Amino acid sequence: MSERIAAKVLLLIGDEAEITTANRGASDPERVPVERLVEETGIPRENLAGASVTAIVEGGELVRFEA
């Protein structure tokens, strides 16, 4: 069963984005490939930092992102 949670892209570091959720705060963000976020959300790389997205969680893992 999947769950939808709010997520925020804090910043981009090279080819990775740091993502915060209710489960992972700014002191321990999730790292996700930027290319994956662009592909799944349609948000251009230059607009990702600071973007609010929806994360789909299954089994405790972020499996997909939506804008």
C-alpha positions in Angstrom: 0.0 0.0 0.0 1.4 3.4 -0.9 1.2 6.7 1.0 1.4 10.2 -0.4 3.4 12.7 1.7 4.5 16.3 1.2 8.2 16.8 0.3 10.4 19.7 -0.3 13.6 20.0 -2.4 16.1 21.7 -0.2 19.0 22.1 -2.6 20.9 20.4 -5.4 24.4 19.1 -4.9 25.8 18.0 -8.3 23.6 15.3 -9.6 21.7 14.8 -6.4 18.9 16.7 -4.7 18.3 16.8 -0.9 14.6 16.1 -0.1 12.9 16.7 3.2 9.6 15.0 4.3 7.7 14.6 7.6 9.9 11.5 8.2 13.3 13.1 7.1 14.2 16.6 8.2 16.8 19.0 7.1 19.5 17.4 9.4 19.0 14.0 7.6 17.5 14.6 4.2 16.9 11.9 1.6 19.2 12.1 -1.4 17.6 11.5 -4.8 19.1 11.8 -8.3 18.1 15.2 -9.9 17.5 13.4 -13.2 14.8 11.3 -11.5 13.0 14.3 -10.1 13.0 16.1 -13.4 11.7 13.0 -15.2 9.0 12.2 -12.6 7.8 15.7 -11.8 8.4 17.6 -15.0 10.0 20.4 -13.1 13.1 21.8 -14.9 16.4 21.4 -13.0 16.7 25.2 -12.6 13.4 25.3 -10.7 13.9 22.3 -8.4 15.6 24.0 -5.5 12.9 25.1 -3.1 10.1 23.2 -5.0 7.3 21.5 -3.1 6.5 18.0 -4.5 4.5 15.0 -3.4 6.4 11.8 -2.6 4.8 8.4 -3.0 6.1 6.1 -0.3 5.9 2.3 -0.3 7.4 0.1 2.4 9.1 3.1 3.9 10.9 4.0 0.6 10.3 7.0 -1.7 9.3 5.3 -4.9 8.0 8.2 -7.0 7.6 12.0 -7.0 4.8 14.1 -8.4 4.6 17.9 -8.9 
